């Protein structure tokens, strides 16, 4: 049996649709070399917290992950709110954009980008 003591599970997951759209955005926006996908939270939004999703450079308190081929950076303090989250990209008639399926959210708003913990 393999020794799993040092196995670190990715804190979040990115669907194939999200990875594809992120690649498109990186190309379209000309994201500079060395930047990674920042996933985080900030105070605000209609339910208390809003998600942060963008391209950024690593900062002092960040952890780096390789998730589904995408380099992801996340402030260590944000992990409490984000562990287990799935980020997807939907393209439907009524909705188009990134979605956040957060098992830690006690409630979320109708727009899907704000939650309470």
Rosetta constraint file for C-alpha pairs under 8 A:
AtomPair CA 10 CA 65 HARMONIC 6.99 0.50
AtomPair CA 10 CA 67 HARMONIC 6.84 0.50
AtomPair CA 11 CA 79 HARMONIC 7.28 0.50
AtomPair CA 11 CA 82 HARMONIC 7.11 0.50
AtomPair CA 11 CA 83 HARMONIC 4.66 0.50
AtomPair CA 11 CA 84 HARMONIC 5.74 0.50
AtomPair CA 11 CA 85 HARMONIC 7.48 0.50
AtomPair CA 12 CA 67 HARMONIC 7.88 0.50
AtomPair CA 12 CA 82 HARMONIC 6.84 0.50
AtomPair CA 12 CA 83 HARMONIC 5.75 0.50
AtomPair CA 12 CA 84 HARMONIC 5.11 0.50
AtomPair CA 12 CA 85 HARMONIC 4.97 0.50
AtomPair CA 12 CA 86 HARMONIC 5.89 0.50
AtomPair CA 12 CA 87 HARMONIC 7.69 0.50
AtomPair CA 13 CA 67 HARMONIC 6.75 0.50
AtomPair CA 13 CA 68 HARMONIC 7.68 0.50
AtomPair CA 13 CA 84 HARMONIC 7.20 0.50
AtomPair CA 13 CA 85 HARMONIC 6.37 0.50
AtomPair CA 13 CA 86 HARMONIC 4.74 0.50
AtomPair CA 13 CA 87 HARMONIC 6.25 0.50
AtomPair CA 14 CA 18 HARMONIC 5.92 0.50
AtomPair CA 14 CA 19 HARMONIC 6.39 0.50
AtomPair CA 14 CA 67 HARMONIC 6.89 0.50
AtomPair CA 14 CA 68 HARMONIC 6.53 0.50
AtomPair CA 14 CA 86 HARMONIC 5.86 0.50
AtomPair CA 14 CA 87 HARMONIC 5.00 0.50
AtomPair CA 14 CA 88 HARMONIC 6.21 0.50
AtomPair CA 15 CA 19 HARMONIC 6.31 0.50
AtomPair CA 15 CA 68 HARMONIC 7.91 0.50
AtomPair CA 15 CA 86 HARMONIC 7.24 0.50
AtomPair CA 15 CA 87 HARMONIC 6.38 0.50
AtomPair CA 15 CA 88 HARMONIC 5.23 0.50
AtomPair CA 15 CA 89 HARMONIC 7.62 0.50
AtomPair CA 16 CA 20 HARMONIC 6.12 0.50
AtomPair CA 16 CA 68 HARMONIC 7.84 0.50
AtomPair CA 16 CA 88 HARMONIC 7.72 0.50
AtomPair CA 17 CA 21 HARMONIC 6.26 0.50
AtomPair CA 17 CA 88 HARMONIC 6.15 0.50
AtomPair CA 17 CA 89 HARMONIC 5.36 0.50
AtomPair CA 17 CA 90 HARMONIC 7.47 0.50
AtomPair CA 18 CA 22 HARMONIC 6.01 0.50
AtomPair CA 18 CA 87 HARMONIC 6.60 0.50
AtomPair CA 18 CA 88 HARMONIC 4.75 0.50
AtomPair CA 18 CA 89 HARMONIC 4.65 0.50
AtomPair CA 18 CA 98 HARMONIC 7.08 0.50
AtomPair CA 19 CA 23 HARMONIC 6.20 0.50
AtomPair CA 19 CA 68 HARMONIC 7.35 0.50
AtomPair CA 19 CA 69 HARMONIC 7.89 0.50
AtomPair CA 19 CA 70 HARMONIC 7.13 0.50
AtomPair CA 20 CA 24 HARMONIC 6.43 0.50
AtomPair CA 21 CA 25 HARMONIC 6.16 0.50
AtomPair CA 21 CA 89 HARMONIC 7.05 0.50
AtomPair CA 22 CA 26 HARMONIC 6.12 0.50
AtomPair CA 23 CA 27 HARMONIC 6.34 0.50
AtomPair CA 24 CA 28 HARMONIC 6.07 0.50
AtomPair CA 25 CA 29 HARMONIC 5.81 0.50
AtomPair CA 26 CA 30 HARMONIC 5.74 0.50
AtomPair CA 26 CA 31 HARMONIC 5.11 0.50
AtomPair CA 27 CA 31 HARMONIC 6.81 0.50
AtomPair CA 31 CA 35 HARMONIC 6.86 0.50
AtomPair CA 31 CA 55 HARMONIC 7.27 0.50
AtomPair CA 34 CA 57 HARMONIC 6.63 0.50
AtomPair CA 35 CA 55 HARMONIC 5.94 0.50
AtomPair CA 35 CA 56 HARMONIC 5.03 0.50
AtomPair CA 35 CA 57 HARMONIC 4.81 0.50
AtomPair CA 35 CA 58 HARMONIC 7.51 0.50
AtomPair CA 36 CA 55 HARMONIC 5.35 0.50
AtomPair CA 36 CA 56 HARMONIC 5.58 0.50
AtomPair CA 36 CA 57 HARMONIC 6.28 0.50
AtomPair CA 36 CA 58 HARMONIC 7.52 0.50
AtomPair CA 36 CA 70 HARMONIC 7.73 0.50
AtomPair CA 36 CA 71 HARMONIC 5.37 0.50
AtomPair CA 36 CA 72 HARMONIC 5.62 0.50
AtomPair CA 36 CA 73 HARMONIC 6.34 0.50
AtomPair CA 37 CA 53 HARMONIC 6.98 0.50
AtomPair CA 37 CA 54 HARMONIC 5.66 0.50
AtomPair CA 37 CA 55 HARMONIC 4.61 0.50
AtomPair CA 37 CA 56 HARMONIC 6.40 0.50
AtomPair CA 37 CA 70 HARMONIC 7.41 0.50
AtomPair CA 37 CA 71 HARMONIC 6.23 0.50
AtomPair CA 37 CA 72 HARMONIC 4.71 0.50
AtomPair CA 37 CA 73 HARMONIC 5.99 0.50
AtomPair CA 38 CA 52 HARMONIC 7.07 0.50
AtomPair CA 38 CA 53 HARMONIC 5.59 0.50
AtomPair CA 38 CA 54 HARMONIC 5.27 0.50
AtomPair CA 38 CA 55 HARMONIC 5.57 0.50
AtomPair CA 38 CA 56 HARMONIC 5.96 0.50
AtomPair CA 38 CA 72 HARMONIC 5.90 0.50
AtomPair CA 38 CA 73 HARMONIC 4.88 0.50
AtomPair CA 38 CA 74 HARMONIC 5.86 0.50
AtomPair CA 39 CA 51 HARMONIC 7.35 0.50
AtomPair CA 39 CA 52 HARMONIC 5.42 0.50
AtomPair CA 39 CA 53 HARMONIC 4.90 0.50
AtomPair CA 39 CA 54 HARMONIC 7.02 0.50
AtomPair CA 39 CA 72 HARMONIC 7.06 0.50
AtomPair CA 39 CA 73 HARMONIC 6.48 0.50
AtomPair CA 39 CA 74 HARMONIC 5.51 0.50
AtomPair CA 40 CA 51 HARMONIC 5.79 0.50
AtomPair CA 40 CA 52 HARMONIC 4.66 0.50
AtomPair CA 40 CA 53 HARMONIC 6.71 0.50
AtomPair CA 40 CA 74 HARMONIC 6.06 0.50
AtomPair CA 40 CA 75 HARMONIC 6.87 0.50
AtomPair CA 40 CA 78 HARMONIC 5.84 0.50
AtomPair CA 40 CA 79 HARMONIC 7.98 0.50
AtomPair CA 40 CA 82 HARMONIC 7.36 0.50
AtomPair CA 41 CA 49 HARMONIC 6.35 0.50
AtomPair CA 41 CA 50 HARMONIC 5.54 0.50
AtomPair CA 41 CA 51 HARMONIC 4.47 0.50
AtomPair CA 41 CA 52 HARMONIC 5.22 0.50
AtomPair CA 41 CA 78 HARMONIC 6.34 0.50
AtomPair CA 41 CA 81 HARMONIC 7.59 0.50
AtomPair CA 42 CA 49 HARMONIC 5.56 0.50
AtomPair CA 42 CA 50 HARMONIC 5.40 0.50
AtomPair CA 42 CA 51 HARMONIC 6.45 0.50
AtomPair CA 42 CA 52 HARMONIC 6.88 0.50
AtomPair CA 43 CA 48 HARMONIC 6.02 0.50
AtomPair CA 43 CA 49 HARMONIC 4.53 0.50
AtomPair CA 43 CA 50 HARMONIC 6.24 0.50
AtomPair CA 44 CA 48 HARMONIC 5.06 0.50
AtomPair CA 44 CA 49 HARMONIC 4.89 0.50
AtomPair CA 44 CA 50 HARMONIC 5.79 0.50
AtomPair CA 44 CA 114 HARMONIC 7.78 0.50
AtomPair CA 45 CA 49 HARMONIC 5.61 0.50
AtomPair CA 45 CA 50 HARMONIC 5.34 0.50
AtomPair CA 45 CA 113 HARMONIC 7.77 0.50
AtomPair CA 45 CA 114 HARMONIC 5.31 0.50
AtomPair CA 45 CA 115 HARMONIC 7.66 0.50
AtomPair CA 46 CA 109 HARMONIC 6.48 0.50
AtomPair CA 46 CA 114 HARMONIC 6.20 0.50
AtomPair CA 46 CA 115 HARMONIC 7.66 0.50
AtomPair CA 47 CA 107 HARMONIC 7.32 0.50
AtomPair CA 47 CA 108 HARMONIC 6.03 0.50
AtomPair CA 47 CA 109 HARMONIC 5.90 0.50
AtomPair CA 47 CA 114 HARMONIC 5.41 0.50
AtomPair CA 47 CA 115 HARMONIC 4.77 0.50
AtomPair CA 47 CA 116 HARMONIC 5.31 0.50
AtomPair CA 48 CA 114 HARMONIC 6.73 0.50
AtomPair CA 48 CA 115 HARMONIC 5.94 0.50
AtomPair CA 48 CA 116 HARMONIC 5.22 0.50
AtomPair CA 49 CA 114 HARMONIC 5.41 0.50
AtomPair CA 49 CA 115 HARMONIC 5.32 0.50
AtomPair CA 49 CA 116 HARMONIC 5.99 0.50
AtomPair CA 50 CA 113 HARMONIC 5.78 0.50
AtomPair CA 50 CA 114 HARMONIC 4.42 0.50
AtomPair CA 50 CA 115 HARMONIC 6.53 0.50
AtomPair CA 51 CA 113 HARMONIC 6.00 0.50
AtomPair CA 51 CA 114 HARMONIC 6.62 0.50
AtomPair CA 58 CA 62 HARMONIC 6.17 0.50
AtomPair CA 58 CA 64 HARMONIC 7.90 0.50
AtomPair CA 58 CA 73 HARMONIC 6.51 0.50
AtomPair CA 61 CA 75 HARMONIC 5.45 0.50
AtomPair CA 61 CA 76 HARMONIC 5.99 0.50
AtomPair CA 62 CA 73 HARMONIC 6.01 0.50
AtomPair CA 62 CA 74 HARMONIC 5.15 0.50
AtomPair CA 62 CA 75 HARMONIC 4.21 0.50
AtomPair CA 62 CA 76 HARMONIC 5.71 0.50
AtomPair CA 63 CA 73 HARMONIC 5.65 0.50
AtomPair CA 63 CA 74 HARMONIC 5.44 0.50
AtomPair CA 63 CA 75 HARMONIC 6.26 0.50
AtomPair CA 63 CA 76 HARMONIC 6.21 0.50
AtomPair CA 64 CA 71 HARMONIC 6.95 0.50
AtomPair CA 64 CA 72 HARMONIC 5.75 0.50
AtomPair CA 64 CA 73 HARMONIC 4.66 0.50
AtomPair CA 64 CA 74 HARMONIC 6.71 0.50
AtomPair CA 65 CA 71 HARMONIC 5.79 0.50
AtomPair CA 65 CA 72 HARMONIC 5.10 0.50
AtomPair CA 65 CA 73 HARMONIC 6.38 0.50
AtomPair CA 66 CA 70 HARMONIC 5.55 0.50
AtomPair CA 66 CA 71 HARMONIC 4.62 0.50
AtomPair CA 66 CA 72 HARMONIC 6.08 0.50
AtomPair CA 67 CA 71 HARMONIC 6.38 0.50
AtomPair CA 67 CA 72 HARMONIC 6.79 0.50
AtomPair CA 74 CA 78 HARMONIC 6.90 0.50
AtomPair CA 74 CA 79 HARMONIC 7.33 0.50
AtomPair CA 75 CA 79 HARMONIC 7.11 0.50
AtomPair CA 78 CA 82 HARMONIC 6.41 0.50
AtomPair CA 79 CA 83 HARMONIC 5.56 0.50
AtomPair CA 81 CA 104 HARMONIC 6.32 0.50
AtomPair CA 81 CA 105 HARMONIC 7.77 0.50
AtomPair CA 81 CA 117 HARMONIC 7.06 0.50
AtomPair CA 82 CA 102 HARMONIC 6.96 0.50
AtomPair CA 82 CA 104 HARMONIC 7.20 0.50
AtomPair CA 83 CA 104 HARMONIC 7.63 0.50
AtomPair CA 84 CA 102 HARMONIC 6.72 0.50
AtomPair CA 84 CA 103 HARMONIC 6.44 0.50
AtomPair CA 84 CA 104 HARMONIC 7.70 0.50
AtomPair CA 85 CA 100 HARMONIC 6.66 0.50
AtomPair CA 85 CA 101 HARMONIC 5.53 0.50
AtomPair CA 85 CA 102 HARMONIC 4.43 0.50
AtomPair CA 85 CA 103 HARMONIC 6.36 0.50
AtomPair CA 85 CA 104 HARMONIC 7.86 0.50
AtomPair CA 86 CA 100 HARMONIC 5.85 0.50
AtomPair CA 86 CA 101 HARMONIC 5.05 0.50
AtomPair CA 86 CA 102 HARMONIC 6.56 0.50
AtomPair CA 87 CA 98 HARMONIC 6.71 0.50
AtomPair CA 87 CA 99 HARMONIC 5.71 0.50
AtomPair CA 87 CA 100 HARMONIC 4.84 0.50
AtomPair CA 87 CA 101 HARMONIC 6.45 0.50
AtomPair CA 88 CA 98 HARMONIC 5.53 0.50
AtomPair CA 88 CA 99 HARMONIC 5.19 0.50
AtomPair CA 88 CA 100 HARMONIC 6.62 0.50
AtomPair CA 89 CA 96 HARMONIC 7.40 0.50
AtomPair CA 89 CA 97 HARMONIC 5.42 0.50
AtomPair CA 89 CA 98 HARMONIC 4.29 0.50
AtomPair CA 89 CA 99 HARMONIC 5.95 0.50
AtomPair CA 90 CA 95 HARMONIC 6.92 0.50
AtomPair CA 90 CA 96 HARMONIC 5.31 0.50
AtomPair CA 90 CA 97 HARMONIC 5.52 0.50
AtomPair CA 90 CA 98 HARMONIC 6.34 0.50
AtomPair CA 90 CA 99 HARMONIC 7.04 0.50
AtomPair CA 91 CA 95 HARMONIC 6.25 0.50
AtomPair CA 91 CA 96 HARMONIC 4.40 0.50
AtomPair CA 91 CA 97 HARMONIC 6.60 0.50
AtomPair CA 92 CA 96 HARMONIC 5.74 0.50
AtomPair CA 99 CA 112 HARMONIC 6.64 0.50
AtomPair CA 99 CA 113 HARMONIC 7.36 0.50
AtomPair CA 100 CA 112 HARMONIC 6.85 0.50
AtomPair CA 100 CA 113 HARMONIC 7.03 0.50
AtomPair CA 104 CA 117 HARMONIC 6.37 0.50
AtomPair CA 105 CA 115 HARMONIC 5.85 0.50
AtomPair CA 105 CA 116 HARMONIC 5.59 0.50
AtomPair CA 105 CA 117 HARMONIC 4.95 0.50
AtomPair CA 106 CA 115 HARMONIC 7.31 0.50
AtomPair CA 106 CA 116 HARMONIC 5.67 0.50
AtomPair CA 106 CA 117 HARMONIC 5.27 0.50
AtomPair CA 107 CA 115 HARMONIC 5.65 0.50
AtomPair CA 107 CA 116 HARMONIC 5.48 0.50
AtomPair CA 107 CA 117 HARMONIC 7.36 0.50
AtomPair CA 108 CA 112 HARMONIC 6.32 0.50
AtomPair CA 108 CA 113 HARMONIC 7.69 0.50
AtomPair CA 108 CA 114 HARMONIC 5.70 0.50
AtomPair CA 108 CA 115 HARMONIC 4.03 0.50
AtomPair CA 108 CA 116 HARMONIC 6.29 0.50
AtomPair CA 109 CA 113 HARMONIC 7.17 0.50
AtomPair CA 109 CA 114 HARMONIC 5.66 0.50
AtomPair CA 109 CA 115 HARMONIC 6.24 0.50
